[in-house]
Amino acid sequence: MNQGLAGASPSIDKSAENFRDKILRKCGESVEMKEKFFAKYAAEIETLSREMAERFSRGHKLLTMGNGGSLCDALHFAVEFTHPIIEKRAAFSAIPLMTDVATMTAVSNDTDYARVFVDQLRLLGQPGDIALAVSTSGKSPNLIYALEEARKKQMLTVAWAGKDGGRFPEVADYCFIVPSYSIHRIQEVHATLVHVLWDLTHIALGAEDVI
C-alpha cells in the first residue's frame, strides 16, 4: 500500500465521555450561532420572504448557485420550491445553475471557471427573477460575476455568506452573513436558512403555518 496516500494508522480514541463532551460542545456552538444569526437578520428575512412571495406570485423564478458544499445548499433551496414537502403548498419555478456536468466542464474548459455561472444566468434569467448565491466566504469570483450580471438584468440579488462576507455585500440586494470562520457553523446556519426562508415565503403567500 502507498503509505504516502494511506498515511499512518489512526489512533482510535475509545473514551465515550470525551466524545460526548465534543458532541455537546459542537451542538451548543451550532445552536448559539443560529440564535445570534436569526436575531440579527429576522427583519430582513421577513422582508425578503415577502418580496420573494410577491415575485413568485407574478410568475418569476429563482436561480440558485454555489460551489462545493454551498452548491448543495443552493440545490436544496431550489428543490424545496419545485417539490414542496408539504403537499398543500404550491410549487414554484426554481433552477439550480450548472448542475449539468457536461455544460459546466465545457464552459470551464473553453472560457474560465470564474465565468461558469454568467452565461447560463444571462440565458435563463429575466428582469424580476431572483438570483441566490451561496458561499462560506463571499469571495468566489464566479458567484460575484453572476450577481453582477443579475443586477444588470434587473433581478433581485440575494447572497448568503460567512466570515466577513467578502464582496457579497457590494453585489447583493440582500446579504446574510454568518459571523463565524468555521465552515461547519456557517453551513449549518445556511441549511437552517433554507427551511426558514422557504417556510416564510409560503406563509407570506397565505399558506398555513404548520411547521
N, C-alpha and C positions, 0 to 999 in steps of 0.2 A: 504494500500500500504506500502511496506517496505521502510521506509524513509532512511534507510542506503544505499539502492541501488538507490532510486529515487533522494535523496538529496533535498535541499530546492528549492522552486520555484524560477526560474531565474528572475532577474530584467531586463526588456526589455529596451534597450536604443533606444529611438524614434527620436533621433537627426539625421536627414538626412545629415546635413552638417558635423557632426562628422564622420559619416560613409564614406562620400565622401572623406574626408581627409585621412582616413585609406586606402581606396581603391587606391588612387593616390600614397600614400607613399609606399604601398606594391608593386604595379606595377612598380614604379620607382626603388625600390630596385632590383626587378627581372631583369629589363632591364639593370641596371648598372652592376649587377653580370654577366649577359650573355656577355655584351660587354667586360668586363675585362677578362673573361674566354677565349672567342674565339680570342681575340687579342693575348693572351699568347700562345695558342695552335694551331693557324692557320696552321703553317708549319707542325707540327706533324700530324694534322688531314689530311692534304693533302697527306702526305707520307703514312699514314695508309690506306687512301681510295684507293690509287694506289696499295698498297700491297694486300688489300682485293680483289680488282678487278682482279688482276693477279691470285690469288688463286681460286677465283670463276671460272675464265675462264679455269682453269685446272681441274675443276670438284670437287674441295674441298668444304667442307661445314662449316657452322657456328654453334657453340653450345653456347647457352646463359644461364645464371643462375643468381639468386639473391634471396633475402629474402624479404618478405613483399611487400612494395611499389616498391622496387627495382626489385623484380621479375616481376612486371607489366611492368617496363621499358624494362627488358630483353625480355619479351613476345612481347612487341610492336616492338622492333627492329627485332626480328625473323620474325614476320608476314609481316613486310614491304618488306622483301626479298622473302618470299614464295608467297605472293599475292600482287604484286606491285599496288599502287593506280593509277599509270599511265599505261594504257594498253599496250603501245608500249615498255615498259621496260621489260626486261627478268626477270623471276623468278629464284631464286637460293635456294639451299638446306640450310635451317636454322632450327635448332631444339632447342627449349627451354627445358632444363633439368628439370626433376622431376615435371612435370605438372600433372602426373598421381598420384592422391592422394593415391590409394591403394599401389603403389610401394613406394611412399615417406614414408608413415606411416610404411610399413613393414620394410624398411631399417632402419628407425629411431628407431623402436621398437627392432629389432633384433641386431643392432650394436650400432650406435651412430649418432645423428643428425649431428655432426661435419663431418661425413663421407658420408653424404647423396648424394652428387654430384659425389664423386670419382668413385664409381663402374660404374655408368651409363656413365660417361665420358670415363672411361677405356674401356668400351664395345663399345661405338659409335665413339669415336674419333680416327682419323688416322693421321699419320705424314702429315703435310701440311695443316691440318684443322685449323680453327680459334676458339679459346675459349674466350668468353667475360664474365667477372664477373662484376656485378653492385652492388654497396654498397654505403651508405652515409658515412660510417666510414672507410672502408678498413680494418676492423679488424675481419670480420666474419670468424671463423675458417673453416667452410665448404667451403667457397669460396677460402680461402688461400690454403687448401689442394688440391682443384680441380685444381687451377692454377699450383701448383707444379707438379701435375700428368700430366697436359697438357704439361708442359715443358719436362718432361721425355719422352713423346710421340712425341716430336719434332713438337708440334703445335705452331701456333702463339698465344701468350697470350696478351689479352687486358683487361684493368681494368678501370672502372670509379668509382671515389670515391669523398669524400668531406672532410671537416675539414683539417687534416694534411696528409691524405692519408693512415694512418695506416701502414700496412705491404705490401700494394699493390705494391708500387714501387720496392720492393725486388723481387716480383714473377711475374711481368708482363713486356713484351717487350714494350708495350705502356701503360702508366698510365696517365689518365686525372683527375686532382684533382680540384674540385670546392672549391675555398678558402673561405669557409663560414662554420659557425657552425649552421646555420639554415637549418633544414631538408627540409623545403619547398623550400628555394632558391636552395639548392643542387639538389633536384629532378626536379625543373623547368629547370635548365640548362641541366640535363641529358635528359629530354624529348625533348629539342631542339636539343641536340646532336644526338638523334635517327634520326631525319629528315635530319640534315646536313650531317652526315656521310653516311646515305643511299643514299642521292642525289648525293654526290660527288663520291661515289663508282660507281654509274651508269654512271656519266659523264666521269669518267676515262675509262669506258668500251666503250665510244663513243656515249652515249645517248645525246640527245639534252637537253640543259639547259633551261627548261621551267617553273621551279617553281620560 
